[in-house]
Amino acid sequence: MGSLTIDLALAGLTIGSAAALSGIGLVVCHRATGVLNIAQGAQAMAVAYLLRDLVVVRHWPVWPAVAVCLLLVAPALGVLLDVLVYRPLQRRGAGPAETMVAGLGVFVLLIGVAVLLWGAAPLAGAPSPLGGAPIRLPGGHTLRPDTVASLAAILALGLTVAAVTRWTAFGLRLRAVVDDRHLAALSGVDADRVSAAGWAFGTFTAGLVGVALAPYLLLDPYGLPLLVMETMAVAVAARLRSIPVAVATGLGLGVAQAELTRLRPSGQLLPLVEAVQSNLFVVALLATALLAGPRITGESPTRHLPLGRTGPGGGRLAGVVCLVLLLLPFGFRGNDLRSALLVPALALVLLSVTVVTGYGGQISLGQAGYAGLGALGTALLMSGRVPGVPALPAVPALLLAVLATAPLGLLTGYPAIRRRGLALALVTFAVGTAMSRFVFEQPYATTGLTLDRPSFIDGDRAFYLAELLLLGLGLLAVRGLHRGRLGRALTAMRDHEAGAVAAGVDVPGLKLLAFVVGAALAALGGGLMGLAGRAFDAASFDPVRGLLWFAAVVVAGADSALGAVLAAALLIGLDAGTVPGVSAVAVGVLAAAIGRLPGGLASLRRRGAAVPGLPPPLPPLPPVRLSAAGRALAARRRP
């Protein structure tokens, strides 16, 4: 038994060392730039794909390929991201919310580029640069050579960072920039250079994670970034400050995950235990985000996302464009019409982001989870898989699934009472990821399901018309939520939470309401997505897709209900009309450019200067004051 424990612990060091490297990169990047590198998983994925392409496809020797990826490509990518994405935000004084959206844009953009270059199908990983026989230890135990190299890299990086930050002039400038960037610049510190060095190091460590994981995993443009993103629990546990805590947490979680494989309970507990065994980092992320969430954003106040207010004329134009786009599929046939069935369903899911984020000012990255619950609940009710409930037709099953999912919005609404900005984003992402890993991907919950449409809307055109009617009802409900006394209270909470509390607004109740309504809308859209495809597909509600949906709503205008419809048409239309990955690239570019495009696409009409080739709008004329004679003349000329 003792020998097995040691063997499992040594095996767990492989994943644990990769998680520790990820934690070091996140902590150092945050200490150097003040930004949590939420795109680290996508950066690791990009380096892993590039390494495989150089070694497997172009037949480079392994070590030169590793050197090019880690010493040239990864740091250059970090500097490029700093110059093009994050530096404009820092100079404009953007808050954590805008910076997080830019990071999501980078995340989505790199995934889209990987899909375009290498496809969406999983590929065999790159060979390990440290091949050969395992290292034999006393007692007959063995250790992989690349695991030893990862542990050595952890030790070297930790000591180097400690020495540089404590005993060098660069470390002093680094602390000055983190404490107050503007004051450090006034003191003669080149803050841009310090920030670029931080991003170069952060992307270098992300590349190390990709190189460490590539030999053991299938390269998946969606799965690998999500796996690395789950290791963010390591940095959150370290409060984004302590490298030793991050290293200890990463190694400890890796060993614990390996040791849990010894548990093999019988009966109905086995699927749940197996899910925990393979997703311990998801559990850790949820736990650390809930326990340490209010403190991880530091002392900087959370600024709300930029909103794209277009005015009455822009609203009418957006309405006409939405109407035309939604009516076009009635002229489609075959696969084109079947692809268009997803537009109204996805628009309802994106409307949930508009309610929670655009109206309520709460960042939620877990709406894909609620959409998946709506689809899965509909399928379970239609298949008679709910104990005590007979098999139901599609319409009552969909309504019951929506009603059952809406209260579950409290899973993210209740933590929102005490959290904002990045802390809330991590909690909602962890909840959505937990739904995907522990529910949607488990065979005991998703096998033997049926999702047949009602006979009166079995045809694609009839079903599409029913979707449009439900979308219209959703738009009316959202419009009613945004008007009147309730709408003014939501706006007050979004624009200034402390001021809303002082004015007597029930802020906790409003937050819960926003999340419950958002969960209901997402569940309705998810159920329609399942009925459109006549099957439950867990990949359609992957947490990475939820990040793409959130970024699409933000670039379309977070507080624009019609913008959510346009975003849905953009996402479905681009992928159906071109090749998969184009929509992710388009949304990623726009989200990453949020520093130069505050308010998203919906603000372009109001900010004509932002459109290349158009002259800037004229400033408003000052009010004209008439003399007594002028007022008398004007009165005589009035009809």
C-alpha positions as CSV (number, residue, x, y, z in Angstrom):
1,M,0.0,0.0,0.0
2,G,2.9,2.4,0.9
3,S,4.6,1.6,-2.5
4,L,1.4,2.4,-4.4
5,T,1.0,5.7,-2.5
6,I,4.5,6.8,-3.5
7,D,4.0,5.7,-7.1
8,L,0.8,7.7,-7.4
9,A,2.4,10.7,-5.7
10,L,5.3,10.7,-8.2
11,A,2.8,10.4,-11.1
12,G,0.8,13.3,-9.8
13,L,3.9,15.5,-9.9
14,T,3.6,15.6,-13.7
15,I,0.3,17.5,-13.6
16,G,1.2,19.3,-10.4
17,S,4.4,20.7,-11.8
18,A,2.6,22.1,-14.8
19,A,0.0,23.7,-12.5
20,A,2.8,25.1,-10.4
21,L,4.5,26.6,-13.5
22,S,1.1,28.1,-14.5
23,G,0.8,29.6,-11.0
24,I,4.3,31.2,-11.1
25,G,3.5,32.8,-14.5
26,L,0.1,34.2,-13.3
27,V,1.6,35.5,-10.0
28,V,4.6,37.2,-11.7
29,C,2.5,38.6,-14.5
30,H,0.0,40.1,-12.0
31,R,2.8,41.5,-9.8
32,A,4.5,43.1,-12.8
33,T,1.4,44.4,-14.7
34,G,-1.5,44.3,-12.2
35,V,-3.4,42.1,-14.7
36,L,-4.6,38.5,-14.2
37,N,-3.5,36.8,-17.5
38,I,-6.8,35.1,-18.2
39,A,-5.6,34.1,-21.6
40,Q,-2.7,32.0,-20.3
41,G,-4.4,28.7,-21.2
42,A,-4.8,29.8,-24.9
43,Q,-1.1,31.0,-24.9
44,A,0.0,27.5,-23.6
45,M,-2.2,25.9,-26.3
46,A,-0.7,28.0,-29.1
47,V,2.8,27.1,-28.1
48,A,2.0,23.4,-27.8
49,Y,0.4,23.5,-31.3
50,L,3.4,25.3,-32.7
51,L,5.8,22.8,-31.1
52,R,3.9,19.9,-32.6
53,D,3.8,21.6,-36.0
54,L,7.6,22.2,-36.0
55,V,8.5,18.7,-34.8
56,V,5.8,16.4,-36.3
57,V,4.9,18.2,-39.5
58,R,8.1,20.1,-40.4
59,H,10.5,17.5,-38.9
60,W,12.6,19.8,-36.8
61,P,14.8,18.4,-34.1
62,V,13.0,18.6,-30.8
63,W,15.4,20.8,-28.9
64,P,15.7,23.5,-31.5
65,A,11.9,23.6,-31.8
66,V,11.6,23.9,-28.1
67,A,14.1,26.7,-28.0
68,V,12.4,28.6,-30.8
69,C,9.0,28.2,-29.1
70,L,10.1,29.2,-25.6
71,L,12.9,31.7,-26.1
72,L,11.6,33.5,-29.3
73,V,7.9,33.0,-30.0
74,A,6.4,33.0,-26.5
75,P,8.2,36.2,-25.2
76,A,7.6,38.0,-28.5
77,L,3.9,37.1,-28.2
78,G,3.8,38.5,-24.7
79,V,5.4,41.8,-25.8
80,L,3.1,42.0,-28.8
81,L,0.0,41.6,-26.5
82,D,1.3,44.3,-24.2
83,V,1.9,46.8,-27.0
84,L,-1.3,46.2,-28.9
85,V,-3.8,45.2,-26.2
86,Y,-3.0,46.1,-22.7
87,R,-0.9,49.2,-23.0
88,P,-3.7,51.3,-24.5
89,L,-6.0,50.2,-21.6
90,Q,-3.4,51.1,-19.0
91,R,-2.8,54.5,-20.5
92,R,-6.5,55.2,-20.6
93,G,-6.9,54.1,-17.0
94,A,-9.3,51.3,-17.8
95,G,-10.6,49.2,-14.9
96,P,-10.3,45.5,-14.2
97,A,-13.5,44.7,-16.1
98,E,-12.3,46.2,-19.4
99,T,-8.9,44.6,-18.9
100,M,-10.6,41.2,-18.3
101,V,-12.7,41.6,-21.5
102,A,-9.5,42.3,-23.5
103,G,-7.9,39.2,-22.0
104,L,-10.9,37.2,-23.0
105,G,-10.5,38.6,-26.5
106,V,-6.9,37.3,-26.6
107,F,-8.1,34.0,-25.3
108,V,-10.8,33.7,-28.0
109,L,-8.6,35.0,-30.7
110,L,-5.8,32.5,-30.1
111,I,-8.4,29.6,-30.1
112,G,-9.9,30.8,-33.4
113,V,-6.4,31.1,-35.0
114,A,-5.6,27.5,-33.8
115,V,-8.9,26.2,-35.3
116,L,-8.2,27.9,-38.6
117,L,-4.6,26.7,-38.8
118,W,-4.8,23.2,-37.4
119,G,-8.6,22.3,-37.3
120,A,-10.9,21.6,-34.4
121,A,-10.3,17.8,-34.2
122,P,-7.9,16.7,-31.4
123,L,-4.4,15.9,-32.5
124,A,-1.7,13.7,-31.0
125,G,0.7,15.8,-28.9
126,A,4.3,16.6,-29.5
127,P,7.0,14.3,-28.4
128,S,8.7,15.0,-25.1
129,P,12.1,16.8,-25.4
130,L,13.4,14.6,-22.6
131,G,12.8,11.1,-23.9
132,G,14.5,8.1,-22.6
133,A,14.1,5.7,-19.8
134,P,12.5,6.8,-16.5
135,I,14.8,7.7,-13.6
136,R,14.9,5.0,-11.0
137,L,14.6,6.0,-7.4
138,P,15.3,4.0,-4.2
139,G,12.6,1.4,-3.5
140,G,12.0,0.6,-7.1
141,H,10.0,3.8,-7.9
142,T,10.5,5.7,-11.1
143,L,10.1,9.3,-12.1
144,R,9.8,10.7,-15.6
145,P,12.7,12.8,-16.9
146,D,10.4,15.7,-18.0
147,T,8.8,15.8,-14.6
148,V,12.3,16.2,-13.1
149,A,13.0,19.0,-15.6
150,S,9.7,20.7,-14.7
151,L,10.5,20.6,-11.0
152,A,14.0,22.0,-11.7
153,A,12.4,24.8,-13.8
154,I,10.0,25.6,-10.9
155,L,13.0,25.9,-8.5
156,A,15.0,28.0,-10.9
157,L,12.2,30.3,-11.8
158,G,11.2,30.8,-8.1
159,L,14.7,31.6,-7.1
160,T,15.3,33.9,-10.1
161,V,12.1,35.9,-9.5
162,A,12.9,36.2,-5.7
163,A,16.4,37.5,-6.5
164,V,15.4,39.9,-9.2
165,T,12.5,41.4,-7.2
166,R,14.5,41.8,-4.0
167,W,18.0,42.7,-4.9
168,T,18.1,44.4,-8.3
169,A,17.2,47.9,-9.6
170,F,14.7,46.3,-12.0
171,G,12.9,44.8,-9.0
172,L,12.6,48.2,-7.4
173,R,11.2,49.7,-10.6
174,L,8.8,46.7,-10.8
175,R,7.4,47.3,-7.4
176,A,7.1,51.1,-8.1
177,V,5.1,50.4,-11.3
178,V,2.8,48.0,-9.5
179,D,2.2,50.3,-6.6
180,D,1.4,53.4,-8.8
181,R,2.2,53.3,-12.5
182,H,1.5,57.1,-13.0
183,L,3.7,58.1,-10.1
184,A,6.5,55.7,-11.2
185,A,6.4,57.2,-14.7
186,L,6.7,60.7,-13.2
187,S,9.7,59.5,-11.3
188,G,11.5,58.5,-14.5
189,V,10.7,54.8,-14.5
190,D,10.0,53.3,-17.9
191,A,6.7,51.7,-17.0
192,D,6.1,50.4,-20.5
193,R,9.4,48.5,-20.5
194,V,8.6,47.0,-17.1
195,S,5.2,45.9,-18.2
196,A,6.5,44.4,-21.4
197,A,9.0,42.4,-19.4
198,G,6.2,41.1,-17.2
199,W,4.1,40.0,-20.2
200,A,7.1,38.4,-21.8
201,F,7.8,36.4,-18.7
202,G,4.1,35.5,-18.3
203,T,3.8,34.2,-21.8
204,F,7.2,32.3,-21.5
205,T,5.8,30.4,-18.5
206,A,2.6,29.7,-20.4
207,G,4.7,28.2,-23.1
208,L,6.5,26.1,-20.5
209,V,3.1,24.7,-19.4
210,G,2.2,23.9,-23.0
211,V,5.5,22.2,-23.6
212,A,5.2,20.2,-20.3
213,L,1.6,19.0,-21.1
214,A,1.9,18.4,-24.9
215,P,3.5,14.9,-24.7
216,Y,0.7,13.6,-22.4
217,L,-2.5,15.1,-23.9
218,L,-4.4,15.3,-27.1
219,L,-4.1,18.8,-28.5
220,D,-7.6,20.2,-28.5
221,P,-8.1,24.0,-29.2
222,Y,-10.9,24.0,-26.7
223,G,-9.9,21.4,-24.1
224,L,-6.3,22.3,-23.5
225,P,-6.9,26.1,-22.8
226,L,-9.7,25.1,-20.4
227,L,-7.5,22.6,-18.6
228,V,-4.8,25.2,-18.1
229,M,-7.4,27.8,-17.1
230,E,-8.6,25.5,-14.4
231,T,-5.1,25.6,-12.8
232,M,-5.9,29.3,-12.1
233,A,-7.0,27.9,-8.7
234,V,-3.3,27.8,-7.8
235,A,-2.8,31.5,-8.3
236,V,-6.1,32.4,-6.6
237,A,-5.1,30.3,-3.5
238,A,-1.8,32.4,-3.5
239,R,-3.8,35.6,-3.5
240,L,-1.9,36.4,-6.7
241,R,1.1,37.3,-4.5
242,S,3.0,34.4,-3.1
243,I,5.0,32.2,-5.4
244,P,5.8,29.6,-2.7
245,V,2.1,29.2,-1.9
246,A,1.3,28.8,-5.6
247,V,4.0,26.1,-6.1
248,A,2.9,24.2,-3.0
249,T,-0.8,24.4,-4.0
250,G,-0.1,23.2,-7.6
251,L,2.1,20.3,-6.5
252,G,-0.3,19.4,-3.7
253,L,-3.4,19.3,-6.0
254,G,-1.6,17.3,-8.6
255,V,-0.6,14.7,-6.0
256,A,-4.0,14.7,-4.4
257,Q,-5.7,14.1,-7.8
258,A,-3.5,11.1,-8.4
259,E,-4.0,9.7,-4.9
260,L,-7.8,10.0,-5.3
261,T,-7.7,7.3,-8.1
262,R,-7.4,4.7,-5.3
263,L,-11.0,5.3,-4.3
264,R,-13.3,3.0,-6.1
265,P,-16.7,3.0,-4.3
266,S,-19.4,0.7,-5.6
267,G,-22.9,1.6,-6.6
268,Q,-24.2,5.0,-7.6
269,L,-21.3,7.0,-6.0
270,L,-18.8,5.7,-8.5
271,P,-19.5,8.2,-11.3
272,L,-19.4,11.1,-8.9
273,V,-16.1,10.0,-7.4
274,E,-14.6,9.5,-10.8
275,A,-15.7,12.9,-11.8
276,V,-14.0,14.5,-8.8
277,Q,-10.9,12.4,-9.4
278,S,-10.5,13.8,-12.9
279,N,-11.6,17.4,-12.1
280,L,-10.1,18.2,-8.7
281,F,-8.7,21.5,-10.1
282,V,-12.2,22.6,-11.0
283,V,-13.3,21.9,-7.4
284,A,-10.3,23.8,-6.1
285,L,-11.0,26.8,-8.4
286,L,-14.6,27.0,-7.2
287,A,-13.5,26.7,-3.6
288,T,-10.7,29.2,-3.8
289,A,-12.8,31.7,-5.8
290,L,-15.6,31.5,-3.2
291,L,-13.3,31.7,-0.2
292,A,-10.7,34.2,-1.4
293,G,-12.7,36.0,-4.1
294,P,-13.4,39.3,-2.4
295,R,-9.6,39.9,-1.9
296,I,-8.0,38.9,-5.1
297,T,-8.8,42.1,-7.0
298,G,-6.7,44.2,-4.6
299,E,-7.9,47.6,-3.5
300,S,-8.7,49.0,-7.0
301,P,-12.4,49.7,-7.4
302,T,-14.2,47.7,-10.0
303,R,-15.2,49.7,-13.0
304,H,-18.2,48.6,-15.0
305,L,-17.9,47.5,-18.6
306,P,-18.2,50.2,-21.2
307,L,-21.7,50.4,-22.6
308,G,-22.7,51.2,-26.2
309,R,-25.6,53.7,-26.1
310,T,-26.6,54.5,-29.6
311,G,-29.5,56.8,-29.2
312,P,-33.0,56.5,-30.9
313,G,-31.7,56.6,-34.4
314,G,-29.1,53.9,-33.8
315,G,-31.7,51.8,-32.1
316,R,-34.1,52.0,-35.1
317,L,-31.3,51.1,-37.5
318,A,-30.3,48.1,-35.3
319,G,-33.9,47.0,-35.2
320,V,-34.2,47.1,-39.0
321,V,-31.0,45.1,-39.4
322,C,-32.1,42.5,-36.9
323,L,-35.5,42.2,-38.6
324,V,-33.9,41.6,-42.0
325,L,-31.4,39.1,-40.6
326,L,-34.1,37.1,-38.8
327,L,-36.4,37.0,-41.8
328,L,-33.7,36.0,-44.3
329,P,-33.7,32.3,-43.2
330,F,-37.3,31.8,-44.5
331,G,-35.7,31.7,-47.9
332,F,-33.1,29.2,-47.0
333,R,-33.2,25.4,-47.5
334,G,-31.4,22.3,-46.3
335,N,-28.3,22.8,-44.2
336,D,-28.5,26.6,-44.4
337,L,-31.9,26.6,-42.8
338,R,-30.8,24.1,-40.2
339,S,-27.8,26.3,-39.3
340,A,-30.1,29.3,-39.0
341,L,-32.3,27.5,-36.4
342,L,-29.5,28.2,-33.9
343,V,-29.7,32.0,-34.3
344,P,-32.9,32.8,-32.3
345,A,-31.9,30.2,-29.7
346,L,-28.4,31.6,-29.2
347,A,-29.9,35.1,-29.2
348,L,-31.9,34.2,-26.1
349,V,-28.8,32.9,-24.4
350,L,-26.9,36.1,-25.2
351,L,-29.9,38.1,-24.0
352,S,-29.2,36.6,-20.6
353,V,-25.7,38.1,-20.7
354,T,-27.3,41.5,-21.6
355,V,-29.6,41.3,-18.5
356,V,-26.9,40.2,-16.1
357,T,-24.0,42.3,-17.4
358,G,-25.4,45.1,-19.5
359,Y,-28.3,46.0,-17.2
360,G,-27.2,44.6,-13.8
361,G,-23.5,45.4,-14.2
362,Q,-22.4,41.9,-13.0
363,I,-19.8,40.0,-14.9
364,S,-21.0,36.4,-15.5
365,L,-18.9,33.9,-17.5
366,G,-21.1,30.9,-16.7
367,Q,-24.2,31.5,-18.8
368,A,-23.3,28.5,-21.0
369,G,-23.9,26.3,-18.0
370,Y,-27.5,27.5,-17.5
371,A,-28.1,27.1,-21.3
372,G,-26.9,23.5,-21.0
373,L,-29.1,22.9,-17.9
374,G,-32.1,24.0,-20.0
375,A,-31.3,21.7,-22.8
376,L,-30.5,18.7,-20.5
377,G,-33.6,19.3,-18.4
378,T,-35.8,19.4,-21.5
379,A,-34.2,16.1,-22.7
380,L,-34.5,14.4,-19.3
381,L,-38.2,15.4,-19.0
382,M,-39.0,14.3,-22.5
383,S,-37.2,11.0,-21.9
384,G,-38.9,10.2,-18.7
385,R,-35.6,10.2,-16.8
386,V,-36.8,12.4,-13.9
387,P,-38.0,10.2,-11.0
388,G,-41.7,10.5,-10.4
389,V,-42.4,12.5,-13.6
390,P,-43.7,10.7,-16.7
391,A,-42.3,11.4,-20.2
392,L,-43.6,14.8,-21.3
393,P,-44.1,16.4,-24.7
394,A,-41.6,19.0,-25.8
395,V,-43.5,22.2,-24.9
396,P,-44.3,21.4,-21.2
397,A,-40.8,19.8,-20.9
398,L,-39.2,23.0,-22.1
399,L,-41.3,25.2,-19.8
400,L,-40.6,23.0,-16.8
401,A,-36.9,23.0,-17.5
402,V,-36.8,26.8,-17.7
403,L,-38.8,27.0,-14.4
404,A,-36.4,24.5,-12.7
405,T,-33.3,26.3,-14.0
406,A,-34.3,29.8,-13.1
407,P,-33.8,29.4,-9.3
408,L,-30.4,27.8,-9.9
409,G,-29.3,31.3,-11.0
410,L,-28.8,31.8,-7.2
411,L,-25.7,29.7,-7.5
412,T,-24.0,32.7,-9.1
413,G,-26.3,35.4,-7.9
414,Y,-25.7,34.8,-4.2
415,P,-21.9,35.1,-4.5
416,A,-22.5,38.3,-6.5
417,I,-23.8,40.0,-3.4
418,R,-20.3,40.3,-2.0
419,R,-18.2,40.1,-5.1
420,R,-17.6,42.3,-8.2
421,G,-15.4,42.4,-11.2
422,L,-12.7,39.8,-11.5
423,A,-13.7,38.0,-8.3
424,L,-17.2,37.5,-9.5
425,A,-16.0,36.5,-13.0
426,L,-13.9,33.7,-11.5
427,V,-16.8,32.4,-9.4
428,T,-19.2,32.3,-12.3
429,F,-16.7,30.7,-14.6
430,A,-16.0,28.0,-11.9
431,V,-19.7,27.3,-11.5
432,G,-20.2,27.0,-15.3
433,T,-17.1,24.7,-15.6
434,A,-18.4,22.6,-12.7
435,M,-21.8,22.2,-14.5
436,S,-20.0,21.1,-17.6
437,R,-17.6,18.6,-16.0
438,F,-19.9,17.1,-13.4
439,V,-23.2,17.1,-15.3
440,F,-23.0,17.5,-19.0
441,E,-20.0,15.2,-19.6
442,Q,-21.2,12.4,-17.3
443,P,-22.7,9.4,-19.2
444,Y,-25.1,8.6,-16.4
445,A,-26.9,11.9,-17.0
446,T,-26.7,12.2,-20.8
447,T,-27.3,8.7,-22.2
448,G,-30.5,7.6,-23.7
449,L,-32.0,11.0,-24.2
450,T,-34.6,12.1,-26.8
451,L,-35.4,15.6,-28.1
452,D,-38.1,15.3,-30.7
453,R,-40.0,18.4,-31.8
454,P,-43.8,18.7,-31.5
455,S,-45.7,17.5,-34.6
456,F,-47.1,20.9,-35.3
457,I,-43.6,22.5,-35.6
458,D,-41.6,19.5,-36.7
459,G,-40.6,21.1,-39.9
460,D,-37.6,23.5,-39.9
461,R,-39.5,26.5,-41.1
462,A,-42.3,26.0,-38.6
463,F,-39.8,25.5,-35.8
464,Y,-37.9,28.6,-36.8
465,L,-41.1,30.6,-36.7
466,A,-41.8,29.3,-33.2
467,E,-38.3,30.3,-32.2
468,L,-38.9,33.8,-33.5
469,L,-42.1,34.2,-31.5
470,L,-40.2,33.1,-28.3
471,L,-37.4,35.5,-29.1
472,G,-39.9,38.3,-29.5
473,L,-41.4,37.5,-26.1
474,G,-37.9,37.4,-24.6
475,L,-37.1,40.8,-26.1
476,L,-40.3,42.3,-24.7
477,A,-39.6,40.9,-21.3
478,V,-36.1,42.3,-21.4
479,R,-37.4,45.7,-22.5
480,G,-39.9,45.7,-19.7
481,L,-37.1,44.8,-17.2
482,H,-35.1,47.8,-18.5
483,R,-37.9,50.4,-18.2
484,G,-39.8,51.9,-15.4
485,R,-38.8,52.0,-11.7
486,L,-37.1,48.6,-11.9
487,G,-35.0,49.6,-14.8
488,R,-33.9,52.8,-13.1
489,A,-32.9,50.8,-10.0
490,L,-30.9,48.4,-12.2
491,T,-29.2,51.3,-13.9
492,A,-28.4,52.9,-10.6
493,M,-26.9,49.6,-9.3
494,R,-24.8,49.2,-12.5
495,D,-23.5,52.7,-12.6
496,H,-22.7,53.3,-8.9
497,E,-23.5,50.5,-6.5
498,A,-22.7,52.4,-3.3
499,G,-24.8,55.3,-4.5
500,A,-27.7,53.0,-5.2
501,V,-27.5,51.5,-1.7
502,A,-27.4,55.0,-0.2
503,A,-30.6,55.9,-2.2
504,G,-32.4,52.9,-0.7
505,V,-32.2,50.5,-3.6
506,D,-32.3,46.8,-2.6
507,V,-29.0,46.0,-4.3
508,P,-28.7,42.3,-3.1
509,G,-32.3,41.6,-4.3
510,L,-31.7,43.2,-7.7
511,K,-28.5,41.1,-8.2
512,L,-30.4,37.9,-7.4
513,L,-33.2,39.0,-9.7
514,A,-30.8,39.7,-12.6
515,F,-29.1,36.3,-12.2
516,V,-32.5,34.4,-11.9
517,V,-33.9,36.1,-15.1
518,G,-30.6,35.5,-16.9
519,A,-30.7,31.8,-16.0
520,A,-34.3,31.5,-17.2
521,L,-33.4,33.2,-20.6
522,A,-30.3,31.1,-21.0
523,A,-32.2,27.9,-20.2
524,L,-34.9,28.8,-22.7
525,G,-32.3,29.4,-25.4
526,G,-30.4,26.2,-24.5
527,G,-33.6,24.1,-24.7
528,L,-34.3,25.5,-28.1
529,M,-30.8,24.7,-29.2
530,G,-31.3,21.1,-28.2
531,L,-34.6,20.9,-30.0
532,A,-33.1,22.5,-33.1
533,G,-30.5,19.8,-33.3
534,R,-32.8,17.1,-32.0
535,A,-30.1,15.9,-29.5
536,F,-28.2,17.0,-26.4
537,D,-24.6,17.9,-27.3
538,A,-22.4,18.7,-24.3
539,A,-19.8,20.4,-26.6
540,S,-22.4,23.1,-27.5
541,F,-22.3,24.3,-23.9
542,D,-18.6,24.0,-23.3
543,P,-17.3,26.8,-20.9
544,V,-15.0,28.1,-23.6
545,R,-18.0,28.7,-25.8
546,G,-19.5,30.7,-22.9
547,L,-16.4,32.9,-22.9
548,L,-16.9,33.5,-26.6
549,W,-20.5,34.3,-26.1
550,F,-19.7,36.8,-23.3
551,A,-17.1,38.5,-25.5
552,A,-19.5,38.7,-28.4
553,V,-22.1,40.5,-26.3
554,V,-19.6,43.0,-25.0
555,V,-18.3,43.9,-28.4
556,A,-21.8,44.3,-29.7
557,G,-22.7,46.6,-26.8
558,A,-23.3,45.1,-23.4
559,D,-26.5,46.9,-22.7
560,S,-28.0,46.5,-26.1
561,A,-30.7,43.8,-26.4
562,L,-30.7,44.1,-30.2
563,G,-26.9,43.9,-30.0
564,A,-27.3,40.4,-28.5
565,V,-29.4,39.4,-31.5
566,L,-26.8,40.8,-33.9
567,A,-24.0,39.0,-32.1
568,A,-25.9,35.7,-32.4
569,A,-26.4,36.2,-36.1
570,L,-22.7,37.1,-36.4
571,L,-21.4,34.0,-34.6
572,I,-23.7,31.5,-36.4
573,G,-23.5,33.2,-39.8
574,L,-19.7,33.4,-39.9
575,D,-19.1,29.8,-38.9
576,A,-21.8,28.5,-41.2
577,G,-20.9,30.6,-44.2
578,T,-17.1,30.3,-43.9
579,V,-15.1,27.8,-41.9
580,P,-15.1,27.1,-38.1
581,G,-13.0,29.5,-36.2
582,V,-13.7,32.7,-38.2
583,S,-16.3,33.9,-35.7
584,A,-13.8,33.4,-32.8
585,V,-11.1,35.3,-34.6
586,A,-13.5,38.2,-35.4
587,V,-14.9,38.4,-31.9
588,G,-11.4,38.0,-30.4
589,V,-10.0,40.9,-32.5
590,L,-12.8,43.2,-31.5
591,A,-12.7,42.2,-27.8
592,A,-8.9,42.6,-27.7
593,A,-9.2,46.0,-29.2
594,I,-11.6,47.2,-26.4
595,G,-8.9,49.7,-25.4
596,R,-9.3,51.5,-28.7
597,L,-13.0,50.8,-29.1
598,P,-14.8,51.6,-25.7
599,G,-18.4,50.6,-25.8
600,G,-18.1,48.0,-28.6
601,L,-19.6,48.2,-32.0
602,A,-22.8,49.8,-30.7
603,S,-20.8,52.9,-29.9
604,L,-19.5,53.5,-33.4
605,R,-22.4,55.5,-34.6
606,R,-22.1,57.7,-31.6
607,R,-18.4,57.9,-32.0
608,G,-18.0,58.6,-35.7
609,A,-14.4,59.3,-35.3
610,A,-13.8,55.7,-34.5
611,V,-14.8,54.6,-38.0
612,P,-11.9,54.9,-40.5
613,G,-12.6,57.2,-43.4
614,L,-15.5,59.1,-41.7
615,P,-15.0,62.6,-40.4
616,P,-15.4,63.2,-36.6
617,P,-18.9,64.3,-35.5
618,L,-19.4,68.0,-35.1
619,P,-19.6,69.3,-31.5
620,P,-23.1,70.4,-30.3
621,L,-23.9,74.1,-30.8
622,P,-24.2,76.2,-27.7
623,P,-27.8,77.3,-26.8
624,V,-28.9,80.6,-28.5
625,R,-30.2,83.4,-26.3
626,L,-32.7,85.8,-28.0
627,S,-33.2,89.4,-27.1
628,A,-36.6,90.9,-26.3
629,A,-37.1,92.0,-29.9
630,G,-36.0,88.6,-31.1
631,R,-38.4,86.8,-28.8
632,A,-41.3,89.0,-30.0
633,L,-40.4,88.4,-33.7
634,A,-40.2,84.6,-33.1
635,A,-43.6,84.7,-31.3
636,R,-45.2,86.5,-34.3
637,R,-43.8,83.9,-36.8
638,R,-45.1,80.9,-34.9
639,P,-48.3,79.4,-36.4
